[in-house]
Amino acid sequence: MERPEIYTDNYNSLEEWIELRKRNEEFVYPQFFVPFREWMKDIEQKSDMEIKELLRILLQPYTLGVDTVDTYEF
């Protein structure tokens, strides 16, 4: 069985990476780091929901699906 390529660099910005992860159509895990600095510089303008969503996306590979959409209520 061939193992899928997990770590990729097929995105140009953090926003694009977030969109790819939200759609969950392919494995898109950063090869070396998550390019979050550009996103963090404007964090004051981000909603709580946007921040929670980013955290869920960052943690998703490690939660094995435990962090599901229904947790958005919290």
N, C-alpha and C positions, 0 to 999 in steps of 0.2 A: 504494500500500500504506500503510495507516494504521499509524503507530508506536504501540506499546503505552505506556501510562502506566507509567514505570519507578519514579519516586520517589513514595512514598506516605506517608501518615500514618495508616493504618488499623490501628493497634495502640495499646494503652494502656500497655504496660510493656515493658521489655527482654525479660522472660521470654516474653511473648506474641509479640514480634517473633522471638525465637529459635525458638519453636515453628512459626511461620509459615514461616520460612526452612528449617527442617529438613524440613517437609513438601514444600516446593518446589512448591506447587500454583499459586502466583501470584508475580508480581514484587512484592517487598516490600522496597524499598530506602529507607532514611530520606531524607526530603526535605532536612533541614538537618544533622542530626547523629545519631549512634547514642546512644540514651539509656542509656549504660553506667554512670553514676555510682552509681545505686542497686544495680547488680549488683556493682560494685567494692567497695562498702563492706563487703560480706560475703565477700570473696574468700578469706579464711582458711578458710571453711567449704566452699569449692568444691573438688571433686576435680580432679586433673590432667586427667582426661578432659573434665570440663565446661569447663575453661579452653581446652584444645585445640580442643574443639568450637566454642566461641565464636570463637576465632581463625580457624578454617576458614570459618565462616559470614561473618565480616567480610572475609576475603580472597577468598571465592568469586567475586565478580564480576570480579576481576582475574586469577584463575588460569585462566580459561577451561576449567574442569573438570579441570585437571591434578591438583588436590588431591582425590583420591577417597577413598572409604571404606576401601580397603585400606591407606591410610597410617596408619590408627588403630593398626596394629601397632607403630609406632615409638615 
